[in-house]
Amino acid sequence: MARYLGPKFRLDRREGTNLFLKGKRSTSPKHPIEKKGAVPPGQHGTSKLRRKVSDFGLQLREKQKVKRIYGLLERQFKRCFTEASKEVGNTGEALFRLLETRLDNVVYRLAFAPSRAAARQLVTHGHVLVNGKKTSIPSYNLKVGDVIALSEKGQGLPGTKESLELRGDQLPSWLSRQALVGKIKSIPSSEDLDTTIDKQLIIEWYSR
């Protein structure tokens, strides 16, 4: 399946929550979720004829929601799950550790980009350095002690400056940043993971 290139707010409405796919616009009071509530897209929205969602449907929607948050294709997401399932311990937590330590996500978490999509572009365009070396693979998984910085051109991009102004003080506990240099302090723990995501539903989906 190709990467979705349509309206991002439509995805928010489809999943019934703000996926924060549009950077600054995702925090606006004009966001469709703020204006209309969690009304699915389409002519009739929440039709009274809509049936109760099955377990299958709940599992699918949760998987789709997380895929869209991190901007992954199905094969990429399934590969992450397969890798997580091989680790000792909680598969759900292992999955989200892999997702959170992806280079594109860390660039976003460091506020170097307004969205994960913009962070992915920074990486693929060669504007991100890991331990002093240009790294252009968004899925590259970082480890404790890795240092992430932007190229000189990347530092001057308008989106980078705007993101730092808006979210520069919103670092997760497992990251640190001084000026435009970030570092992985620790591996994300269960306390760092998004509590609005039902990891068990995703495990059940891939365990069918």
N, C-alpha and C positions, 0 to 999 in steps of 0.2 A: 504494500500500500504506500502511495506517495505521501510526502509530508503535506499536511493541511496548510493551504495558503489563503484561505478565505477569512472573513471577519472574525477576529479573535473574541469579540464580545458574544458572538453567537455560541461559541464553545462554553463560555461562562454560563449562559442561560441554559444550554443543554445539560450541563452538569449540576446546575442549581446552586453554584457557588462561585465566588470570585477566584479565578485561577491565577490572577496577577500576570497576565500575558502581555499587557500593553504598557508596562512601565508607569510613568506619571499618570496616564489616563486611567489606569486601574484603581487609583486612589481618589479619583474625582467623585463628588456627590452625584454627578450626572451618569455614573456607571449604571447600566441597565439593571443590575441586581439591586442597586440602591433605589432606583426609580420605580421598578416594576415588581421587585421581589423575585423569588426563584421561579419565574414563569418560563417554561420551555419555549423555544422558538417555534414559529408556525402560526397559521391563521387562528387556531382555536386555543392555543396555549394549554392551560390546565382544564381540558374538557372533562365534564362530569362522567363521560362515557369511558374515560381512561381506567383500565383495569389495575388492580393492585399488582405491584411489581413482584415478580417471582424471585426466588433465591438466585436463579441463573441471571436474571436481570440486574439484581443488586450487585452481584459479583462482577458482571460485565461493566456496569457503570463505574464502579470503584476503580477497576483496572484502567478504563478509558480516561477517567479523571486524572489519575497519577501519570499516565503516559503523556497527557496533554500538559500537565504542570511542568514536566521535565523536557517536553518537546521531543519525545522519542517515537520512532516507528515501532510497529509490533515486533519485528524480528530483533530489534535492539533491546526492547524491554524484556522479551522472553529470554534473551541471552543473559541479561542481568539476573533474572530470576533463577535461571539454571545455575549460574555461578554461585548465587546466594544460597541455593538449596544444598550445595556441596559443603558449605561451611558448618562448623560445629556451633550449636546454639540455635537461637531463634532466627528462623528464615526471614521473617518479616523485617526484623531489625537489621539483619545482614543485607537485605535488599536495599533498604534505605541508606545504609552506610555507603554502599556502592554508588547509589544515585547521587548522594550529597557530595561525595568526593570526586565526582567527575569534574574535569577541568572547566567545562563551560558553566557548571553550576557554581563552582567556587568563585569564578570570575564575577558571576552575578551576586553571590553572597558577600563578596568584598566590596560591592557597590561600584565596581568598575564599569558596569553596564546597567541600563535601566530595566532590562528583561533578560530572560535566559536566551531568547532568540537573538538579541543584540550581543549577548556574551558569546554565543556560538559564532557569530560573524567576526567578532574580535579575534577569536582563536583561529578560525579558518583563514583569515586574512593575514595571519602572521604577526599580530600585534601583542601577543602574550609570550612572556618568557618564564620558563620553569627552571629554577636553579641556574639562571643566566643563559639558558639555551632556548631559542625559539621553538615553541611546540604548537603545532597546528592541528592537533587531533582533539576534538571536543570531548570524546569519551575517555581520554587518558585519565586513569585513576591516580590521584595524588596520595601521598603518604605523610606521616608525621615528620615534620622538619623541612618539608618542601617549601621553597620560597617562590612566590608568584609576583611578577612585575609586568608592567606594560612597556611597550616600545616607546620611543620618543614621539612617534607619530600617533600612537594610540593614546598617549597622555593628553594630546591636544584635541582629541575629537570632542565635539559638542555634547554628544550623548554621555561620554564619560564624566565630563565636568558637571553636567546636570544631575546625573545619578549620585555622584559624591555629595553634592549639595543637599539632595533630598533624603538620601539613605545612608550617608556616611557614618552615622552614629548607631546603626542598626546591625552591628556585627554579631553573629552567633558566638557562643562561648568557646567553640573549638577553633576559631580563627583569630588572628591578630593582624593589625595593619598599622604601619607607620608611613605617612605620606602616601605614595603610590606603590608601596611594597607590602604584600601580604604574606602570611606564613600559616602553615597548618600546625596548630599547637597540639591538637589531640584528635583522635578519631571520634566522630560524632557518637554520642551515647543515646540511650533510649530517651533521656530527658530532652535531648536536642531535636527529636523527631516531631513532625507535625502530628498533633493529637487529633486533628479532624479527619485523618485518613485511617480507614479501617484496614489494617494490614492483613487481618485474617481472611477477609473477603477475597483478597488477591491470591493468597495461598490456596484457598478453596477453588478459585477459578482454574489455576494451573494444576490442581490435583485431581481434576475431574477425570 
